């Protein structure tokens, strides 16, 4: 089994329902690696943020964050810890 790591994927998107649906669909595709998730809307600025904690291989985390980051008007950063599980 490949070494797993804990990571946080930060997602920021403008208030765009079509893109929000796409983000939700992608997150649903990798629900099995999600440990926790929190979304915070900032209605005043029209920005939504989602923090997703995942447990998977570094390659898997990178691939999935990249898939989210390829969506228009969706901004993604991931922080992968050095802790191996």
C-alpha positions, 0 to 999 in steps of 0.5 A, spaced: 500 500 500 502 506 498 504 511 503 498 516 505 499 523 507 494 528 510 493 534 506 488 540 506 485 543 500 483 550 500 478 552 494 476 559 493 470 561 488 466 566 486 459 566 487 457 562 481 452 557 481 454 553 475 461 552 478 459 551 485 455 545 482 462 542 478 466 543 484 461 539 488 461 533 483 468 533 483 468 533 491 463 527 491 468 523 486 473 523 491 469 522 497 472 516 500 479 520 501 475 526 505 476 526 512 473 533 513 470 539 510 468 546 511 465 551 507 464 559 508 460 563 504 462 571 504 456 574 501 458 581 501 464 580 497 461 574 493 466 569 494 466 562 497 471 558 500 471 551 502 477 547 506 477 540 505 482 535 509 484 529 505 488 522 507 491 519 500 497 518 497 501 525 495 500 523 488 492 522 489 492 529 492 495 533 487 491 530 481 485 531 485 487 538 487 489 539 479 482 537 477 479 542 481 484 547 479 482 546 472 475 549 473 474 556 470 474 561 476 476 556 481 482 557 485 485 551 489 491 551 493 493 544 497 498 543 503 500 536 504 503 534 510 510 530 511 506 526 516 506 519 513 500 514 515 
